[in-house]
Amino acid sequence: MKEQGASSVHGYDASRAAVEYARSRYGDCAEFDVQPITRMDRVPGGAFDLSVRSEVVEHVKEYGKQGQALSGLKRITRKGGLVIVGTPNSGMLGRHGFSFDEIDRLF
């Protein structure tokens, strides 16, 4: 994203080990912090023009927290900004992921 012109790039993960790894590999072009997808409280509202969640939302589905995760994503993305969410198709992977109808209702 930085190579494509983003003025700043931020990455978050619930795993301290994952954040340390990201910092060691990509710390020169992005900032990383430990925060779970369901609690993005330290990120100000409307902080980002673009928010991307790739292969994450399905991991909180089993706890019934997918709505909370997407509400936080909406809060940190500025009005008129772009939200991109990638998640497996449950029709191909059983219960892991979302069907089209599930993700449509969630949004």
Gaussian input, Z-matrix of N, CA and C with variables (Angstrom, degrees):
# hf/3-21g

backbone

0 1
 N
 C     1     B1
 C     2     B2     1     A1
 N     3     B3     2     A2     1     D1
 C     4     B4     3     A3     2     D2
 C     5     B5     4     A4     3     D3
 N     6     B6     5     A5     4     D4
 C     7     B7     6     A6     5     D5
 C     8     B8     7     A7     6     D6
 N     9     B9     8     A8     7     D7
 C    10    B10     9     A9     8     D8
 C    11    B11    10    A10     9     D9
 N    12    B12    11    A11    10    D10
 C    13    B13    12    A12    11    D11
 C    14    B14    13    A13    12    D12
 N    15    B15    14    A14    13    D13
 C    16    B16    15    A15    14    D14
 C    17    B17    16    A16    15    D15
 N    18    B18    17    A17    16    D16
 C    19    B19    18    A18    17    D17
 C    20    B20    19    A19    18    D18
 N    21    B21    20    A20    19    D19
 C    22    B22    21    A21    20    D20
 C    23    B23    22    A22    21    D21
 N    24    B24    23    A23    22    D22
 C    25    B25    24    A24    23    D23
 C    26    B26    25    A25    24    D24
 N    27    B27    26    A26    25    D25
 C    28    B28    27    A27    26    D26
 C    29    B29    28    A28    27    D27
 N    30    B30    29    A29    28    D28
 C    31    B31    30    A30    29    D29
 C    32    B32    31    A31    30    D30
 N    33    B33    32    A32    31    D31
 C    34    B34    33    A33    32    D32
 C    35    B35    34    A34    33    D33
 N    36    B36    35    A35    34    D34
 C    37    B37    36    A36    35    D35
 C    38    B38    37    A37    36    D36
 N    39    B39    38    A38    37    D37
 C    40    B40    39    A39    38    D38
 C    41    B41    40    A40    39    D39
 N    42    B42    41    A41    40    D40
 C    43    B43    42    A42    41    D41
 C    44    B44    43    A43    42    D42
 N    45    B45    44    A44    43    D43
 C    46    B46    45    A45    44    D44
 C    47    B47    46    A46    45    D45
 N    48    B48    47    A47    46    D46
 C    49    B49    48    A48    47    D47
 C    50    B50    49    A49    48    D48
 N    51    B51    50    A50    49    D49
 C    52    B52    51    A51    50    D50
 C    53    B53    52    A52    51    D51
 N    54    B54    53    A53    52    D52
 C    55    B55    54    A54    53    D53
 C    56    B56    55    A55    54    D54
 N    57    B57    56    A56    55    D55
 C    58    B58    57    A57    56    D56
 C    59    B59    58    A58    57    D57
 N    60    B60    59    A59    58    D58
 C    61    B61    60    A60    59    D59
 C    62    B62    61    A61    60    D60
 N    63    B63    62    A62    61    D61
 C    64    B64    63    A63    62    D62
 C    65    B65    64    A64    63    D63
 N    66    B66    65    A65    64    D64
 C    67    B67    66    A66    65    D65
 C    68    B68    67    A67    66    D66
 N    69    B69    68    A68    67    D67
 C    70    B70    69    A69    68    D68
 C    71    B71    70    A70    69    D69
 N    72    B72    71    A71    70    D70
 C    73    B73    72    A72    71    D71
 C    74    B74    73    A73    72    D72
 N    75    B75    74    A74    73    D73
 C    76    B76    75    A75    74    D74
 C    77    B77    76    A76    75    D75
 N    78    B78    77    A77    76    D76
 C    79    B79    78    A78    77    D77
 C    80    B80    79    A79    78    D78
 N    81    B81    80    A80    79    D79
 C    82    B82    81    A81    80    D80
 C    83    B83    82    A82    81    D81
 N    84    B84    83    A83    82    D82
 C    85    B85    84    A84    83    D83
 C    86    B86    85    A85    84    D84
 N    87    B87    86    A86    85    D85
 C    88    B88    87    A87    86    D86
 C    89    B89    88    A88    87    D87
 N    90    B90    89    A89    88    D88
 C    91    B91    90    A90    89    D89
 C    92    B92    91    A91    90    D90
 N    93    B93    92    A92    91    D91
 C    94    B94    93    A93    92    D92
 C    95    B95    94    A94    93    D93
 N    96    B96    95    A95    94    D94
 C    97    B97    96    A96    95    D95
 C    98    B98    97    A97    96    D96
 N    99    B99    98    A98    97    D97
 C   100   B100    99    A99    98    D98
 C   101   B101   100   A100    99    D99
 N   102   B102   101   A101   100   D100
 C   103   B103   102   A102   101   D101
 C   104   B104   103   A103   102   D102
 N   105   B105   104   A104   103   D103
 C   106   B106   105   A105   104   D104
 C   107   B107   106   A106   105   D105
 N   108   B108   107   A107   106   D106
 C   109   B109   108   A108   107   D107
 C   110   B110   109   A109   108   D108
 N   111   B111   110   A110   109   D109
 C   112   B112   111   A111   110   D110
 C   113   B113   112   A112   111   D111
 N   114   B114   113   A113   112   D112
 C   115   B115   114   A114   113   D113
 C   116   B116   115   A115   114   D114
 N   117   B117   116   A116   115   D115
 C   118   B118   117   A117   116   D116
 C   119   B119   118   A118   117   D117
 N   120   B120   119   A119   118   D118
 C   121   B121   120   A120   119   D119
 C   122   B122   121   A121   120   D120
 N   123   B123   122   A122   121   D121
 C   124   B124   123   A123   122   D122
 C   125   B125   124   A124   123   D123
 N   126   B126   125   A125   124   D124
 C   127   B127   126   A126   125   D125
 C   128   B128   127   A127   126   D126
 N   129   B129   128   A128   127   D127
 C   130   B130   129   A129   128   D128
 C   131   B131   130   A130   129   D129
 N   132   B132   131   A131   130   D130
 C   133   B133   132   A132   131   D131
 C   134   B134   133   A133   132   D132
 N   135   B135   134   A134   133   D133
 C   136   B136   135   A135   134   D134
 C   137   B137   136   A136   135   D135
 N   138   B138   137   A137   136   D136
 C   139   B139   138   A138   137   D137
 C   140   B140   139   A139   138   D138
 N   141   B141   140   A140   139   D139
 C   142   B142   141   A141   140   D140
 C   143   B143   142   A142   141   D141
 N   144   B144   143   A143   142   D142
 C   145   B145   144   A144   143   D143
 C   146   B146   145   A145   144   D144
 N   147   B147   146   A146   145   D145
 C   148   B148   147   A147   146   D146
 C   149   B149   148   A148   147   D147
 N   150   B150   149   A149   148   D148
 C   151   B151   150   A150   149   D149
 C   152   B152   151   A151   150   D150
 N   153   B153   152   A152   151   D151
 C   154   B154   153   A153   152   D152
 C   155   B155   154   A154   153   D153
 N   156   B156   155   A155   154   D154
 C   157   B157   156   A156   155   D155
 C   158   B158   157   A157   156   D156
 N   159   B159   158   A158   157   D157
 C   160   B160   159   A159   158   D158
 C   161   B161   160   A160   159   D159
 N   162   B162   161   A161   160   D160
 C   163   B163   162   A162   161   D161
 C   164   B164   163   A163   162   D162
 N   165   B165   164   A164   163   D163
 C   166   B166   165   A165   164   D164
 C   167   B167   166   A166   165   D165
 N   168   B168   167   A167   166   D166
 C   169   B169   168   A168   167   D167
 C   170   B170   169   A169   168   D168
 N   171   B171   170   A170   169   D169
 C   172   B172   171   A171   170   D170
 C   173   B173   172   A172   171   D171
 N   174   B174   173   A173   172   D172
 C   175   B175   174   A174   173   D173
 C   176   B176   175   A175   174   D174
 N   177   B177   176   A176   175   D175
 C   178   B178   177   A177   176   D176
 C   179   B179   178   A178   177   D177
 N   180   B180   179   A179   178   D178
 C   181   B181   180   A180   179   D179
 C   182   B182   181   A181   180   D180
 N   183   B183   182   A182   181   D181
 C   184   B184   183   A183   182   D182
 C   185   B185   184   A184   183   D183
 N   186   B186   185   A185   184   D184
 C   187   B187   186   A186   185   D185
 C   188   B188   187   A187   186   D186
 N   189   B189   188   A188   187   D187
 C   190   B190   189   A189   188   D188
 C   191   B191   190   A190   189   D189
 N   192   B192   191   A191   190   D190
 C   193   B193   192   A192   191   D191
 C   194   B194   193   A193   192   D192
 N   195   B195   194   A194   193   D193
 C   196   B196   195   A195   194   D194
 C   197   B197   196   A196   195   D195
 N   198   B198   197   A197   196   D196
 C   199   B199   198   A198   197   D197
 C   200   B200   199   A199   198   D198
 N   201   B201   200   A200   199   D199
 C   202   B202   201   A201   200   D200
 C   203   B203   202   A202   201   D201
 N   204   B204   203   A203   202   D202
 C   205   B205   204   A204   203   D203
 C   206   B206   205   A205   204   D204
 N   207   B207   206   A206   205   D205
 C   208   B208   207   A207   206   D206
 C   209   B209   208   A208   207   D207
 N   210   B210   209   A209   208   D208
 C   211   B211   210   A210   209   D209
 C   212   B212   211   A211   210   D210
 N   213   B213   212   A212   211   D211
 C   214   B214   213   A213   212   D212
 C   215   B215   214   A214   213   D213
 N   216   B216   215   A215   214   D214
 C   217   B217   216   A216   215   D215
 C   218   B218   217   A217   216   D216
 N   219   B219   218   A218   217   D217
 C   220   B220   219   A219   218   D218
 C   221   B221   220   A220   219   D219
 N   222   B222   221   A221   220   D220
 C   223   B223   222   A222   221   D221
 C   224   B224   223   A223   222   D222
 N   225   B225   224   A224   223   D223
 C   226   B226   225   A225   224   D224
 C   227   B227   226   A226   225   D225
 N   228   B228   227   A227   226   D226
 C   229   B229   228   A228   227   D227
 C   230   B230   229   A229   228   D228
 N   231   B231   230   A230   229   D229
 C   232   B232   231   A231   230   D230
 C   233   B233   232   A232   231   D231
 N   234   B234   233   A233   232   D232
 C   235   B235   234   A234   233   D233
 C   236   B236   235   A235   234   D234
 N   237   B237   236   A236   235   D235
 C   238   B238   237   A237   236   D236
 C   239   B239   238   A238   237   D237
 N   240   B240   239   A239   238   D238
 C   241   B241   240   A240   239   D239
 C   242   B242   241   A241   240   D240
 N   243   B243   242   A242   241   D241
 C   244   B244   243   A243   242   D242
 C   245   B245   244   A244   243   D243
 N   246   B246   245   A245   244   D244
 C   247   B247   246   A246   245   D245
 C   248   B248   247   A247   246   D246
 N   249   B249   248   A248   247   D247
 C   250   B250   249   A249   248   D248
 C   251   B251   250   A250   249   D249
 N   252   B252   251   A251   250   D250
 C   253   B253   252   A252   251   D251
 C   254   B254   253   A253   252   D252
 N   255   B255   254   A254   253   D253
 C   256   B256   255   A255   254   D254
 C   257   B257   256   A256   255   D255
 N   258   B258   257   A257   256   D256
 C   259   B259   258   A258   257   D257
 C   260   B260   259   A259   258   D258
 N   261   B261   260   A260   259   D259
 C   262   B262   261   A261   260   D260
 C   263   B263   262   A262   261   D261
 N   264   B264   263   A263   262   D262
 C   265   B265   264   A264   263   D263
 C   266   B266   265   A265   264   D264
 N   267   B267   266   A266   265   D265
 C   268   B268   267   A267   266   D266
 C   269   B269   268   A268   267   D267
 N   270   B270   269   A269   268   D268
 C   271   B271   270   A270   269   D269
 C   272   B272   271   A271   270   D270
 N   273   B273   272   A272   271   D271
 C   274   B274   273   A273   272   D272
 C   275   B275   274   A274   273   D273
 N   276   B276   275   A275   274   D274
 C   277   B277   276   A276   275   D275
 C   278   B278   277   A277   276   D276
 N   279   B279   278   A278   277   D277
 C   280   B280   279   A279   278   D278
 C   281   B281   280   A280   279   D279
 N   282   B282   281   A281   280   D280
 C   283   B283   282   A282   281   D281
 C   284   B284   283   A283   282   D282
 N   285   B285   284   A284   283   D283
 C   286   B286   285   A285   284   D284
 C   287   B287   286   A286   285   D285
 N   288   B288   287   A287   286   D286
 C   289   B289   288   A288   287   D287
 C   290   B290   289   A289   288   D288
 N   291   B291   290   A290   289   D289
 C   292   B292   291   A291   290   D290
 C   293   B293   292   A292   291   D291
 N   294   B294   293   A293   292   D292
 C   295   B295   294   A294   293   D293
 C   296   B296   295   A295   294   D294
 N   297   B297   296   A296   295   D295
 C   298   B298   297   A297   296   D296
 C   299   B299   298   A298   297   D297
 N   300   B300   299   A299   298   D298
 C   301   B301   300   A300   299   D299
 C   302   B302   301   A301   300   D300
 N   303   B303   302   A302   301   D301
 C   304   B304   303   A303   302   D302
 C   305   B305   304   A304   303   D303
 N   306   B306   305   A305   304   D304
 C   307   B307   306   A306   305   D305
 C   308   B308   307   A307   306   D306
 N   309   B309   308   A308   307   D307
 C   310   B310   309   A309   308   D308
 C   311   B311   310   A310   309   D309
 N   312   B312   311   A311   310   D310
 C   313   B313   312   A312   311   D311
 C   314   B314   313   A313   312   D312
 N   315   B315   314   A314   313   D313
 C   316   B316   315   A315   314   D314
 C   317   B317   316   A316   315   D315
 N   318   B318   317   A317   316   D316
 C   319   B319   318   A318   317   D317
 C   320   B320   319   A319   318   D318

   B1=1.4511
   B2=1.5269
   B3=1.3148
   B4=1.4623
   B5=1.5321
   B6=1.3232
   B7=1.4627
   B8=1.5243
   B9=1.3249
   B10=1.4585
   B11=1.5236
   B12=1.3455
   B13=1.4532
   B14=1.5123
   B15=1.3155
   B16=1.4644
   B17=1.5190
   B18=1.3254
   B19=1.4663
   B20=1.5167
   B21=1.3315
   B22=1.4602
   B23=1.5230
   B24=1.3165
   B25=1.4663
   B26=1.5240
   B27=1.3270
   B28=1.4662
   B29=1.5233
   B30=1.3241
   B31=1.4546
   B32=1.5167
   B33=1.3344
   B34=1.4593
   B35=1.5149
   B36=1.3253
   B37=1.4597
   B38=1.5151
   B39=1.3198
   B40=1.4627
   B41=1.5253
   B42=1.3102
   B43=1.4629
   B44=1.5305
   B45=1.3207
   B46=1.4646
   B47=1.5298
   B48=1.3298
   B49=1.4677
   B50=1.5290
   B51=1.3381
   B52=1.4656
   B53=1.5230
   B54=1.3225
   B55=1.4642
   B56=1.5284
   B57=1.3150
   B58=1.4691
   B59=1.5253
   B60=1.3191
   B61=1.4628
   B62=1.5333
   B63=1.3376
   B64=1.4712
   B65=1.5211
   B66=1.3155
   B67=1.4669
   B68=1.5248
   B69=1.3233
   B70=1.4692
   B71=1.5233
   B72=1.3180
   B73=1.4632
   B74=1.5293
   B75=1.3464
   B76=1.4606
   B77=1.5273
   B78=1.3108
   B79=1.4660
   B80=1.5083
   B81=1.3328
   B82=1.4552
   B83=1.5275
   B84=1.3407
   B85=1.4717
   B86=1.5295
   B87=1.3425
   B88=1.4677
   B89=1.5225
   B90=1.3231
   B91=1.4664
   B92=1.5160
   B93=1.3276
   B94=1.4629
   B95=1.5182
   B96=1.3515
   B97=1.4591
   B98=1.5223
   B99=1.3256
   B100=1.4578
   B101=1.5253
   B102=1.3218
   B103=1.4591
   B104=1.5116
   B105=1.3255
   B106=1.4634
   B107=1.5289
   B108=1.2975
   B109=1.4688
   B110=1.5311
   B111=1.3268
   B112=1.4651
   B113=1.5256
   B114=1.3358
   B115=1.4692
   B116=1.5167
   B117=1.2904
   B118=1.4695
   B119=1.5325
   B120=1.3349
   B121=1.4647
   B122=1.5210
   B123=1.3265
   B124=1.4631
   B125=1.5247
   B126=1.3237
   B127=1.4683
   B128=1.5299
   B129=1.3248
   B130=1.4735
   B131=1.5287
   B132=1.3170
   B133=1.4547
   B134=1.5169
   B135=1.3176
   B136=1.4571
   B137=1.5162
   B138=1.3335
   B139=1.4674
   B140=1.5273
   B141=1.3307
   B142=1.4564
   B143=1.5206
   B144=1.3187
   B145=1.4632
   B146=1.5265
   B147=1.3240
   B148=1.4606
   B149=1.5135
   B150=1.3227
   B151=1.4636
   B152=1.5174
   B153=1.3293
   B154=1.4596
   B155=1.5234
   B156=1.3126
   B157=1.4635
   B158=1.5122
   B159=1.2996
   B160=1.4582
   B161=1.5262
   B162=1.3234
   B163=1.4614
   B164=1.5327
   B165=1.3488
   B166=1.4576
   B167=1.5286
   B168=1.3143
   B169=1.4696
   B170=1.5314
   B171=1.3191
   B172=1.4675
   B173=1.5332
   B174=1.3281
   B175=1.4612
   B176=1.5233
   B177=1.3137
   B178=1.4662
   B179=1.5160
   B180=1.3183
   B181=1.4708
   B182=1.5233
   B183=1.3270
   B184=1.4653
   B185=1.5279
   B186=1.3221
   B187=1.4652
   B188=1.5270
   B189=1.3334
   B190=1.4566
   B191=1.5241
   B192=1.3263
   B193=1.4683
   B194=1.5231
   B195=1.3293
   B196=1.4593
   B197=1.5252
   B198=1.3115
   B199=1.4691
   B200=1.5153
   B201=1.3193
   B202=1.4627
   B203=1.5306
   B204=1.3228
   B205=1.4688
   B206=1.5295
   B207=1.3236
   B208=1.4613
   B209=1.5274
   B210=1.3250
   B211=1.4728
   B212=1.5292
   B213=1.3300
   B214=1.4587
   B215=1.5107
   B216=1.3170
   B217=1.4637
   B218=1.5264
   B219=1.3117
   B220=1.4643
   B221=1.5292
   B222=1.3259
   B223=1.4700
   B224=1.5200
   B225=1.3327
   B226=1.4657
   B227=1.5260
   B228=1.3401
   B229=1.4622
   B230=1.5336
   B231=1.3221
   B232=1.4667
   B233=1.5261
   B234=1.3105
   B235=1.4606
   B236=1.5279
   B237=1.3172
   B238=1.4549
   B239=1.5146
   B240=1.3491
   B241=1.4583
   B242=1.5248
   B243=1.3058
   B244=1.4609
   B245=1.5191
   B246=1.3332
   B247=1.4587
   B248=1.5190
   B249=1.3249
   B250=1.4654
   B251=1.5227
   B252=1.3332
   B253=1.4647
   B254=1.5200
   B255=1.3209
   B256=1.4584
   B257=1.5193
   B258=1.3158
   B259=1.4614
   B260=1.5248
   B261=1.3260
   B262=1.4650
   B263=1.5254
   B264=1.3117
   B265=1.4567
   B266=1.5264
   B267=1.3291
   B268=1.4614
   B269=1.5255
   B270=1.3253
   B271=1.4618
   B272=1.5241
   B273=1.3220
   B274=1.4634
   B275=1.5264
   B276=1.3343
   B277=1.4643
   B278=1.5246
   B279=1.2942
   B280=1.4646
   B281=1.5078
   B282=1.3132
   B283=1.4615
   B284=1.5262
   B285=1.3065
   B286=1.4683
   B287=1.5256
   B288=1.3142
   B289=1.4536
   B290=1.5085
   B291=1.3246
   B292=1.4615
   B293=1.5180
   B294=1.3213
   B295=1.4615
   B296=1.5259
   B297=1.3297
   B298=1.4595
   B299=1.5286
   B300=1.3337
   B301=1.4679
   B302=1.5283
   B303=1.3223
   B304=1.4686
   B305=1.5297
   B306=1.3005
   B307=1.4690
   B308=1.5232
   B309=1.3360
   B310=1.4578
   B311=1.5293
   B312=1.3283
   B313=1.4826
   B314=1.5308
   B315=1.3042
   B316=1.4592
   B317=1.5240
   B318=1.3483
   B319=1.4567
   B320=1.5111
   A1=110.63
   A2=115.76
   A3=119.77
   A4=109.83
   A5=116.68
   A6=120.66
   A7=112.03
   A8=116.87
   A9=121.22
   A10=112.82
   A11=116.43
   A12=119.36
   A13=116.91
   A14=118.89
   A15=119.78
   A16=109.69
   A17=117.03
   A18=119.76
   A19=111.47
   A20=116.91
   A21=120.93
   A22=108.74
   A23=115.07
   A24=121.67
   A25=107.23
   A26=115.47
   A27=121.53
   A28=108.31
   A29=115.79
   A30=120.69
   A31=110.01
   A32=115.61
   A33=121.09
   A34=109.32
   A35=115.67
   A36=121.57
   A37=107.54
   A38=116.53
   A39=121.27
   A40=111.24
   A41=117.36
   A42=122.88
   A43=111.68
   A44=115.81
   A45=120.16
   A46=110.52
   A47=117.11
   A48=120.74
   A49=110.82
   A50=117.18
   A51=120.47
   A52=110.99
   A53=116.94
   A54=120.86
   A55=110.17
   A56=117.59
   A57=120.08
   A58=110.99
   A59=116.89
   A60=120.87
   A61=110.49
   A62=116.21
   A63=120.45
   A64=110.87
   A65=116.95
   A66=120.23
   A67=110.94
   A68=116.71
   A69=119.80
   A70=112.11
   A71=117.29
   A72=121.15
   A73=113.51
   A74=116.61
   A75=120.45
   A76=113.65
   A77=116.68
   A78=120.88
   A79=114.92
   A80=117.63
   A81=120.13
   A82=112.76
   A83=117.40
   A84=118.77
   A85=113.23
   A86=117.61
   A87=119.73
   A88=109.77
   A89=115.40
   A90=122.10
   A91=108.05
   A92=116.36
   A93=120.88
   A94=109.53
   A95=114.74
   A96=120.50
   A97=109.03
   A98=115.52
   A99=121.54
   A100=108.64
   A101=115.62
   A102=122.54
   A103=108.16
   A104=118.10
   A105=119.58
   A106=111.39
   A107=116.23
   A108=122.18
   A109=112.02
   A110=117.49
   A111=120.48
   A112=113.09
   A113=116.82
   A114=119.97
   A115=109.46
   A116=116.19
   A117=121.82
   A118=109.46
   A119=116.49
   A120=122.90
   A121=114.63
   A122=117.72
   A123=119.63
   A124=112.90
   A125=117.15
   A126=121.23
   A127=107.71
   A128=117.59
   A129=119.74
   A130=111.86
   A131=115.67
   A132=121.00
   A133=111.20
   A134=116.64
   A135=121.76
   A136=114.40
   A137=117.18
   A138=121.36
   A139=113.87
   A140=117.70
   A141=119.92
   A142=113.61
   A143=115.65
   A144=122.16
   A145=110.64
   A146=115.91
   A147=123.10
   A148=108.80
   A149=116.67
   A150=122.22
   A151=108.14
   A152=115.53
   A153=121.39
   A154=108.99
   A155=116.09
   A156=122.69
   A157=105.97
   A158=116.10
   A159=120.32
   A160=110.29
   A161=115.53
   A162=122.02
   A163=111.57
   A164=116.56
   A165=121.01
   A166=112.17
   A167=117.80
   A168=122.00
   A169=111.87
   A170=117.43
   A171=120.13
   A172=112.30
   A173=117.58
   A174=120.60
   A175=112.89
   A176=118.88
   A177=121.14
   A178=111.65
   A179=117.06
   A180=121.45
   A181=111.55
   A182=117.27
   A183=119.94
   A184=112.55
   A185=117.38
   A186=122.25
   A187=112.02
   A188=116.61
   A189=120.65
   A190=112.94
   A191=118.34
   A192=122.33
   A193=113.04
   A194=118.44
   A195=120.18
   A196=111.96
   A197=118.41
   A198=121.15
   A199=111.27
   A200=116.32
   A201=121.65
   A202=110.20
   A203=116.66
   A204=120.97
   A205=111.08
   A206=117.15
   A207=119.58
   A208=112.27
   A209=117.61
   A210=119.96
   A211=110.22
   A212=116.27
   A213=120.34
   A214=111.63
   A215=115.96
   A216=120.99
   A217=110.58
   A218=116.18
   A219=120.34
   A220=110.70
   A221=116.76
   A222=120.96
   A223=112.14
   A224=118.09
   A225=120.08
   A226=113.38
   A227=116.94
   A228=121.49
   A229=108.65
   A230=116.30
   A231=119.93
   A232=110.21
   A233=116.09
   A234=121.19
   A235=108.41
   A236=117.26
   A237=122.14
   A238=113.24
   A239=116.40
   A240=120.82
   A241=110.99
   A242=115.56
   A243=122.30
   A244=110.21
   A245=116.16
   A246=123.27
   A247=107.72
   A248=116.45
   A249=122.08
   A250=107.75
   A251=116.32
   A252=121.31
   A253=108.42
   A254=115.94
   A255=121.51
   A256=108.55
   A257=116.81
   A258=121.33
   A259=108.89
   A260=117.94
   A261=119.30
   A262=112.59
   A263=115.02
   A264=123.23
   A265=107.38
   A266=117.09
   A267=120.68
   A268=112.12
   A269=117.36
   A270=120.03
   A271=111.90
   A272=115.96
   A273=120.32
   A274=112.28
   A275=116.71
   A276=120.15
   A277=113.19
   A278=117.61
   A279=119.51
   A280=110.64
   A281=116.89
   A282=120.46
   A283=113.24
   A284=118.31
   A285=121.18
   A286=108.58
   A287=116.76
   A288=121.18
   A289=110.99
   A290=115.27
   A291=121.42
   A292=109.50
   A293=115.26
   A294=119.11
   A295=107.03
   A296=116.82
   A297=120.03
   A298=110.19
   A299=116.98
   A300=119.93
   A301=111.97
   A302=117.37
   A303=120.51
   A304=111.12
   A305=116.97
   A306=119.81
   A307=110.85
   A308=116.17
   A309=120.31
   A310=110.43
   A311=116.92
   A312=120.44
   A313=110.39
   A314=117.10
   A315=121.06
   A316=111.44
   A317=116.23
   A318=119.29
   A319=111.28
   D1=-39.09
   D2=178.95
   D3=-63.93
   D4=-40.80
   D5=179.22
   D6=-65.03
   D7=-22.17
   D8=-179.84
   D9=-94.57
   D10=7.82
   D11=172.85
   D12=109.57
   D13=2.16
   D14=178.29
   D15=-63.18
   D16=135.05
   D17=180.00
   D18=-72.12
   D19=-29.41
   D20=175.02
   D21=-153.41
   D22=152.61
   D23=179.76
   D24=-133.00
   D25=134.20
   D26=-179.20
   D27=-128.65
   D28=139.23
   D29=177.52
   D30=-127.75
   D31=144.34
   D32=-177.89
   D33=-134.00
   D34=146.55
   D35=175.84
   D36=-154.17
   D37=152.46
   D38=177.58
   D39=-75.11
   D40=-19.64
   D41=-176.37
   D42=-92.37
   D43=120.34
   D44=176.81
   D45=-61.73
   D46=-38.73
   D47=179.35
   D48=-62.88
   D49=-41.05
   D50=179.06
   D51=-65.28
   D52=-39.23
   D53=179.31
   D54=-67.51
   D55=-42.44
   D56=178.05
   D57=-62.73
   D58=-40.43
   D59=177.06
   D60=-61.55
   D61=-47.20
   D62=179.53
   D63=-60.72
   D64=-41.98
   D65=178.62
   D66=-61.80
   D67=-41.31
   D68=-178.05
   D69=-68.32
   D70=-30.98
   D71=-177.53
   D72=-93.31
   D73=-36.49
   D74=-170.73
   D75=-128.85
   D76=14.02
   D77=-176.56
   D78=-62.18
   D79=-19.00
   D80=179.54
   D81=-78.74
   D82=-13.75
   D83=-177.68
   D84=-127.14
   D85=1.04
   D86=-179.51
   D87=-154.48
   D88=158.41
   D89=174.50
   D90=-105.37
   D91=141.09
   D92=-177.94
   D93=-129.13
   D94=146.62
   D95=-179.80
   D96=-148.02
   D97=152.98
   D98=177.83
   D99=-85.67
   D100=113.97
   D101=175.09
   D102=-157.03
   D103=130.89
   D104=176.07
   D105=-74.25
   D106=152.94
   D107=-177.90
   D108=-60.09
   D109=-25.10
   D110=-177.83
   D111=-88.96
   D112=-4.81
   D113=179.46
   D114=-142.91
   D115=82.80
   D116=179.28
   D117=-97.96
   D118=40.21
   D119=-171.81
   D120=-63.16
   D121=-29.25
   D122=-177.22
   D123=-83.08
   D124=-4.18
   D125=177.80
   D126=-94.42
   D127=125.46
   D128=179.64
   D129=-63.92
   D130=149.71
   D131=175.33
   D132=-60.71
   D133=139.46
   D134=177.98
   D135=67.92
   D136=22.80
   D137=-174.77
   D138=-71.19
   D139=-24.79
   D140=-171.49
   D141=-124.65
   D142=143.37
   D143=173.54
   D144=-78.58
   D145=-31.38
   D146=-177.90
   D147=-135.84
   D148=129.58
   D149=175.94
   D150=-125.56
   D151=131.00
   D152=-177.66
   D153=-123.68
   D154=132.15
   D155=172.62
   D156=-125.89
   D157=113.80
   D158=-178.03
   D159=-119.22
   D160=119.39
   D161=177.14
   D162=57.34
   D163=46.70
   D164=-179.07
   D165=-127.26
   D166=-46.96
   D167=-170.85
   D168=-58.25
   D169=-33.92
   D170=-179.13
   D171=-64.12
   D172=-21.95
   D173=-178.67
   D174=-76.87
   D175=-17.23
   D176=176.76
   D177=-103.21
   D178=-4.72
   D179=-179.31
   D180=-60.57
   D181=-41.25
   D182=-177.14
   D183=-64.92
   D184=-17.46
   D185=177.03
   D186=-99.88
   D187=1.48
   D188=-179.94
   D189=71.46
   D190=25.59
   D191=-175.30
   D192=-106.59
   D193=11.09
   D194=-177.37
   D195=-64.52
   D196=-36.54
   D197=177.35
   D198=-65.03
   D199=-41.63
   D200=177.87
   D201=-62.57
   D202=-41.52
   D203=-179.97
   D204=-63.14
   D205=-43.13
   D206=-178.63
   D207=-75.35
   D208=-30.04
   D209=175.29
   D210=-63.53
   D211=-41.83
   D212=177.57
   D213=-64.68
   D214=-39.33
   D215=178.22
   D216=-62.45
   D217=-42.83
   D218=177.90
   D219=-64.01
   D220=-39.78
   D221=-178.26
   D222=-63.94
   D223=-39.44
   D224=-175.92
   D225=-83.30
   D226=-9.42
   D227=179.24
   D228=-96.42
   D229=130.19
   D230=-177.33
   D231=-62.05
   D232=153.21
   D233=175.73
   D234=-58.61
   D235=129.19
   D236=-176.72
   D237=87.50
   D238=-2.14
   D239=178.52
   D240=-77.29
   D241=-179.05
   D242=-176.03
   D243=-116.22
   D244=132.19
   D245=176.27
   D246=-115.46
   D247=128.35
   D248=177.12
   D249=-121.15
   D250=125.85
   D251=178.60
   D252=-126.71
   D253=124.17
   D254=175.00
   D255=-112.41
   D256=130.91
   D257=-179.77
   D258=-150.39
   D259=150.55
   D260=179.38
   D261=-62.44
   D262=152.93
   D263=174.94
   D264=-85.14
   D265=116.19
   D266=-177.13
   D267=-64.12
   D268=-20.42
   D269=176.60
   D270=-65.88
   D271=-23.01
   D272=179.84
   D273=-100.50
   D274=-24.31
   D275=-174.63
   D276=-120.98
   D277=25.54
   D278=-178.94
   D279=69.25
   D280=-132.20
   D281=-175.20
   D282=-84.22
   D283=-5.13
   D284=179.79
   D285=-84.58
   D286=114.44
   D287=-178.08
   D288=113.36
   D289=-160.46
   D290=-176.66
   D291=-134.75
   D292=144.11
   D293=169.08
   D294=-77.74
   D295=166.15
   D296=177.98
   D297=-57.94
   D298=-44.34
   D299=-178.75
   D300=-63.30
   D301=-39.10
   D302=179.42
   D303=-64.16
   D304=-47.66
   D305=-177.58
   D306=-69.02
   D307=-34.65
   D308=177.29
   D309=-63.55
   D310=-45.10
   D311=177.88
   D312=-64.40
   D313=-38.69
   D314=-178.52
   D315=-62.36
   D316=-40.29
   D317=178.88
   D318=-79.38

